[in-house]
């Protein structure tokens, strides 16, 4: 699938729905990620592969609570990719 949704829990915001969409097709590698908090604040960022994991490409404009979830977001991407036969 080119896109998928994952729910994660944050102690400050509760359950959050992260929307992942693959960037480019087929040769570009990365996923755009979007999340909306209960306060209607929207955050958009890109995750790229890095040494077998997925990392946020630019953390400079993101709140710390998203950066803290980077490992869980990486796990979500890896699980999604493994369901798709390892193709990303």
Legacy VTK file of the C-alpha trace (Angstrom):
# vtk DataFile Version 3.0
C-alpha trace
ASCII
DATASET POLYDATA
POINTS 88 float
0.000 0.000 0.000
1.129 3.487 -0.757
-0.377 4.814 2.492
-1.471 3.564 5.901
-2.563 4.832 9.319
-1.167 3.942 12.738
-2.535 4.882 16.174
0.014 5.568 18.910
-0.386 6.742 22.490
1.228 9.861 23.922
0.780 10.685 27.623
0.061 14.371 26.906
-2.214 13.985 23.854
-3.719 10.518 24.301
-4.237 8.360 21.212
-2.984 9.979 18.026
-3.513 8.881 14.459
-0.402 9.093 12.285
-0.947 9.034 8.522
1.917 7.668 6.405
2.171 8.180 2.661
5.008 6.882 0.537
6.963 9.646 -1.192
7.361 9.276 -4.942
6.934 6.186 -7.011
8.724 3.879 -7.393
12.333 4.965 -6.909
12.040 7.677 -4.236
12.480 6.379 -0.696
10.693 7.931 2.249
7.312 8.515 3.828
5.437 11.728 4.529
3.857 11.577 7.974
1.012 13.746 9.270
-0.594 13.895 12.717
-3.316 16.130 14.164
-3.533 16.657 17.917
-6.787 17.084 19.812
-6.050 20.802 19.746
-6.292 20.749 15.930
-2.569 21.414 15.556
-1.202 19.608 12.504
2.370 18.401 12.170
3.896 17.155 8.922
7.315 15.600 8.484
9.220 13.085 6.387
10.838 9.865 7.535
13.741 8.332 5.620
15.612 5.034 5.988
18.862 5.166 7.931
20.933 2.088 8.850
18.005 -0.324 8.962
15.668 2.032 10.843
13.499 5.006 9.862
14.456 8.481 11.070
12.718 11.840 10.981
14.496 13.809 8.249
14.250 17.214 9.968
13.321 17.552 13.641
13.944 21.295 13.892
10.264 22.330 13.673
8.725 19.426 15.563
7.681 19.302 19.214
9.662 16.980 21.448
6.755 14.551 21.939
6.906 13.623 18.229
10.682 13.185 18.346
10.284 10.882 21.349
7.919 8.699 19.270
10.484 8.286 16.451
11.357 4.687 17.437
7.698 3.664 17.536
7.073 5.360 14.194
10.079 3.489 12.774
8.663 0.203 14.110
5.327 0.991 12.444
7.030 1.602 9.115
9.116 -1.566 9.368
6.021 -3.640 10.200
4.123 -2.109 7.278
6.996 -2.752 4.886
7.444 -6.356 6.038
3.735 -6.960 5.287
4.436 -5.729 1.758
7.206 -8.279 1.134
10.030 -5.919 2.035
9.422 -3.501 -0.836
9.501 0.214 -0.075
LINES 1 89
88 0 1 2 3 4 5 6 7 8 9 10 11 12 13 14 15 16 17 18 19 20 21 22 23 24 25 26 27 28 29 30 31 32 33 34 35 36 37 38 39 40 41 42 43 44 45 46 47 48 49 50 51 52 53 54 55 56 57 58 59 60 61 62 63 64 65 66 67 68 69 70 71 72 73 74 75 76 77 78 79 80 81 82 83 84 85 86 87
